[in-house]
Each structure stands twice: as structure tokens, then as C-alpha cells.
Amino acid sequence: ILYLAFWLCVFPVKPLAQSVITFLGNGKSINIGSDILVLEDKDLLLTIDNLLKYPELQQGFKKSGQNMPNFSITSSAIWCKITVQNTTNDALYLKLNNPRLDTIQFYLLTDSNTYTTQETGMMLPFERREFETPAYLFALNVPKNEIRTCYLRIRSNSPIQIPLKLGTLKAFWAESHWTDLIQGIYIGFILVVIIYNLYVGATTRTPLFFYYAVFAFLSG
């Protein structure tokens, strides 16, 4: 009771914030960072059971408004509320592309009072992930023309930046392919620069080229 009273004092009762993200399906993922609801739990008091049992606690959620919600370095727990409507037959996934987050709890609501839980993060074994990728992927299981809500609870000693995308696995794999290709080209260019400077430095006996090679290596 004291717990609930504390939060009611901080967040007086008013109409609940709503933000439904509609997935229309065009073969691409969508950035949803600015459309999600976020809450900073500075006292580490909130739990998923409290949020579902006491609707008044939902008053603490505010629309992010940032393409990539950023809380810098904080000891708080950051809660994200994501409500998705699926207008397609596609299986939708949530992608959190920040591998440096220490712990992430993912809660998917199956109805108003029940949920499934998934825990992941940098502090947990990599093999526990459903998909062995640097980014975190969560299945949303939203049937066509239905709406589902999920929550993320995030804590980390590193800056808490939350780049979130909504899409299909096919779209995410396609985007990763192009990202890997660009990174490969960049690394290849850096290697050429390093080898060239080492070769010129060795043949001309000019120390400056060795410094260039070291600089290129550190920059890469």
C-alpha cells in the first residue's frame, strides 16, 4: 500500500498515455524509438507484476520523442512500453541494437494479467540468446489485425541508449547484410592503407610512414 501511495503521489491519476505502433509491411523494418513509452525507475521499485496489478503506475510512462532514447549513464532501471498492431501476416520481431546493455528483461503480455518472460544482456551467456547475433531480437507473436503490448526493463553500467526497430527477420537479415558489406569495405581500405605505409616506410626507411600505419591501425 505504501508502495502504491508513493507512486500515486509522484504520478497523480490522469488518462493513460497510449501509443500504438502500426506495422503496415513494406519489406523494411521501422525505427520506433520516438513512438515508444519510457519510464525511469530511479528507486528500482517497479516490477512487471506491480505495473499490471496497479494501472495507476502506468502514469509514469511518457512518450519518448527521441529516435534513439538516451539516458546516458544511470543506476536507474529504464522501462519501455511498446504496443504494436500488426496489419500483415508477417511474424514480427523487436530489435534492440545495443550489445553493451548489461541486463534486459523482456515481458510479452498474452492478456491483461499474464505474460511470458525472456532475460538477456551482456552479463548473461551469449548462448542463451534465441538468435546468436550482437543485437537482441524478441518475438512479438502478434497475429494479423491484433494488438499486443510488451515491456523492456533495462539496466546497465554503460550509457543506456535504446535503438529499437520493428520488423521481420527477413528485413533484419537484409539490413545486416548491407551493414556487414560496408564494414568489410571499410576494413579492407584500412588494411590497404596500413600495408602501403609499411611498404613505403620499409623501402624508403622513413619513420613517418610507420607512424601513419600505426595511426591507421588505431583509427580502424
C-alpha positions as CSV (number, residue, x, y, z in Angstrom):
1,I,0.0,0.0,0.0
2,L,2.8,2.4,0.9
3,Y,4.5,1.5,-2.4
4,L,1.4,2.3,-4.4
5,A,0.8,5.5,-2.4
6,F,4.3,6.7,-3.2
7,W,3.8,6.3,-6.9
8,L,0.4,7.9,-6.9
9,C,1.9,11.0,-5.2
10,V,4.6,11.1,-7.9
11,F,2.2,10.4,-10.8
12,P,-1.3,11.6,-10.0
13,V,-4.2,9.9,-11.8
14,K,-4.9,11.1,-15.3
15,P,-5.8,9.5,-18.6
16,L,-3.3,6.7,-19.5
17,A,-0.8,7.5,-22.2
18,Q,-1.4,5.5,-25.3
19,S,0.9,4.9,-28.3
20,V,0.1,2.2,-30.7
21,I,2.7,1.5,-33.4
22,T,1.1,0.1,-36.5
23,F,3.1,-2.2,-38.8
24,L,2.0,-1.9,-42.4
25,G,4.6,-4.1,-44.0
26,N,6.7,-3.0,-46.9
27,G,9.7,-5.3,-46.7
28,K,11.6,-3.0,-44.4
29,S,11.9,-2.5,-40.7
30,I,10.8,0.7,-39.0
31,N,12.5,2.8,-36.3
32,I,10.1,3.0,-33.4
33,G,12.3,4.8,-30.8
34,S,10.3,8.1,-30.9
35,D,6.9,6.2,-30.5
36,I,7.6,4.1,-27.5
37,L,6.7,5.0,-23.9
38,V,9.5,5.2,-21.4
39,L,9.8,5.4,-17.6
40,E,12.9,5.9,-15.4
41,D,12.7,3.9,-12.2
42,K,15.3,5.7,-10.1
43,D,14.4,3.8,-6.9
44,L,14.3,0.3,-8.6
45,L,10.9,-0.3,-7.1
46,L,8.8,-1.2,-10.1
47,T,8.2,-4.8,-11.2
48,I,6.1,-6.1,-14.1
49,D,3.6,-7.5,-11.6
50,N,3.1,-4.1,-10.0
51,L,2.6,-2.5,-13.4
52,L,-0.1,-4.9,-14.3
53,K,-1.8,-5.0,-10.9
54,Y,-1.9,-1.3,-10.4
55,P,-2.9,0.6,-13.6
56,E,-2.2,3.9,-11.8
57,L,1.5,3.1,-12.1
58,Q,1.2,3.4,-15.9
59,Q,1.0,7.2,-15.3
60,G,4.8,7.3,-15.1
61,F,5.3,6.4,-18.7
62,K,5.9,9.2,-21.2
63,K,6.3,9.2,-25.0
64,S,10.0,9.0,-25.8
65,G,10.0,11.5,-28.7
66,Q,13.6,10.5,-29.5
67,N,14.6,8.4,-32.5
68,M,17.0,6.7,-30.1
69,P,16.0,7.1,-26.4
70,N,19.1,8.0,-24.5
71,F,19.5,8.0,-20.7
72,S,23.4,8.2,-20.6
73,I,25.0,6.5,-17.6
74,T,22.4,5.9,-14.8
75,S,21.8,3.5,-12.0
76,S,18.1,3.6,-12.7
77,A,16.1,0.9,-14.3
78,I,14.7,2.1,-17.7
79,W,11.3,0.7,-18.6
80,C,10.0,0.7,-22.2
81,K,6.4,0.0,-23.1
82,I,5.7,-1.0,-26.7
83,T,2.3,-1.6,-28.1
84,V,2.1,-3.0,-31.7
85,Q,-0.7,-3.5,-34.2
86,N,0.1,-5.9,-37.0
87,T,-1.8,-5.4,-40.2
88,T,0.1,-8.2,-42.1
89,N,0.6,-11.9,-41.9
90,D,4.3,-11.4,-41.1
91,A,5.9,-12.7,-37.8
92,L,7.1,-9.5,-36.1
93,Y,10.2,-9.1,-34.0
94,L,11.6,-6.3,-31.9
95,K,15.3,-5.5,-32.4
96,L,17.3,-3.7,-29.8
97,N,20.7,-2.9,-31.4
98,N,22.9,-2.1,-28.4
99,P,25.0,-5.1,-27.4
100,R,26.6,-3.3,-24.5
101,L,23.5,-3.3,-22.2
102,D,24.1,-5.4,-19.1
103,T,20.7,-6.8,-18.4
104,I,17.4,-6.8,-20.3
105,Q,14.1,-8.3,-19.2
106,F,11.5,-8.7,-21.9
107,Y,7.9,-9.2,-20.9
108,L,5.3,-10.0,-23.6
109,L,1.7,-9.7,-22.5
110,T,-0.6,-12.6,-23.5
111,D,-3.6,-10.9,-21.9
112,S,-4.1,-8.2,-19.3
113,N,-2.7,-10.2,-16.4
114,T,-0.4,-12.8,-17.8
115,Y,2.9,-12.6,-19.6
116,T,5.9,-14.5,-20.9
117,T,9.5,-13.5,-19.8
118,Q,12.8,-13.5,-21.5
119,E,16.1,-12.3,-20.0
120,T,19.2,-11.4,-21.9
121,G,22.0,-8.9,-21.9
122,M,25.8,-8.6,-22.0
123,M,26.1,-10.0,-18.5
124,L,24.4,-13.3,-19.4
125,P,25.9,-16.2,-21.5
126,F,25.8,-15.5,-25.2
127,E,24.5,-19.0,-26.0
128,R,21.3,-18.3,-24.0
129,R,20.1,-15.9,-26.8
130,E,17.5,-17.3,-29.2
131,F,19.4,-15.7,-32.0
132,E,23.2,-15.6,-31.8
133,T,23.6,-12.0,-33.0
134,P,25.1,-8.9,-31.4
135,A,21.7,-7.2,-31.4
136,Y,18.9,-8.5,-29.3
137,L,15.8,-9.9,-31.0
138,F,12.5,-10.6,-29.4
139,A,9.5,-12.4,-31.0
140,L,6.3,-10.4,-30.6
141,N,3.8,-13.0,-31.7
142,V,1.2,-10.5,-33.0
143,P,-1.4,-12.1,-35.2
144,K,-2.8,-10.2,-38.1
145,N,-5.1,-7.3,-37.2
146,E,-4.4,-7.7,-33.5
147,I,-2.6,-5.6,-30.9
148,R,0.0,-6.8,-28.4
149,T,1.9,-5.0,-25.7
150,C,5.4,-5.8,-24.4
151,Y,7.7,-4.2,-21.8
152,L,11.5,-3.9,-21.6
153,R,13.4,-3.4,-18.3
154,I,16.9,-2.3,-18.9
155,R,19.9,-1.7,-16.6
156,S,23.5,-1.1,-17.4
157,N,26.7,0.4,-16.2
158,S,27.4,1.7,-19.7
159,P,25.3,4.5,-21.3
160,I,21.7,3.3,-21.8
161,Q,20.9,4.1,-25.4
162,I,17.9,2.2,-26.9
163,P,17.9,1.9,-30.7
164,L,14.7,0.0,-31.3
165,K,13.3,-1.3,-34.6
166,L,10.2,-3.3,-35.5
167,G,10.2,-5.7,-38.5
168,T,10.6,-9.2,-39.8
169,L,13.6,-11.5,-39.6
170,K,14.0,-11.2,-43.3
171,A,14.2,-7.4,-43.2
172,F,16.7,-7.5,-40.3
173,W,18.9,-10.1,-42.1
174,A,18.9,-8.0,-45.3
175,E,19.9,-4.8,-43.4
176,S,22.6,-6.7,-41.6
177,H,24.0,-7.9,-44.9
178,W,24.5,-4.4,-46.2
179,T,25.9,-3.3,-42.9
180,D,28.4,-6.1,-43.0
181,L,29.3,-5.3,-46.6
182,I,30.0,-1.7,-45.8
183,Q,32.1,-2.6,-42.7
184,G,34.0,-5.1,-44.8
185,I,34.9,-2.5,-47.4
186,Y,36.0,-0.1,-44.7
187,I,38.2,-2.6,-43.0
188,G,39.7,-3.6,-46.4
189,F,40.5,0.1,-47.1
190,I,42.2,0.4,-43.7
191,L,44.3,-2.7,-44.4
192,V,45.4,-1.3,-47.8
193,V,46.5,1.9,-46.1
194,I,48.4,0.1,-43.4
195,I,50.2,-2.2,-45.9
196,Y,51.0,0.6,-48.2
197,N,52.6,2.8,-45.5
198,L,54.5,-0.2,-44.1
199,Y,55.9,-1.0,-47.6
200,V,56.8,2.6,-48.3
201,G,58.4,3.0,-44.9
202,A,60.5,-0.1,-45.3
203,T,61.7,0.8,-48.8
204,T,62.4,4.5,-48.1
205,R,63.5,4.0,-44.4
206,T,61.3,6.9,-43.5
207,P,59.8,6.6,-39.9
208,L,56.9,8.9,-40.7
209,F,55.2,6.2,-42.8
210,F,55.4,3.7,-39.9
211,Y,53.6,6.3,-37.8
212,Y,50.9,6.6,-40.5
213,A,50.5,2.8,-40.4
214,V,50.1,2.8,-36.7
215,F,47.6,5.7,-36.8
216,A,45.5,3.9,-39.5
217,F,45.5,0.7,-37.4
218,L,44.3,2.6,-34.3
219,S,41.7,4.5,-36.3
220,G,40.3,1.3,-37.8
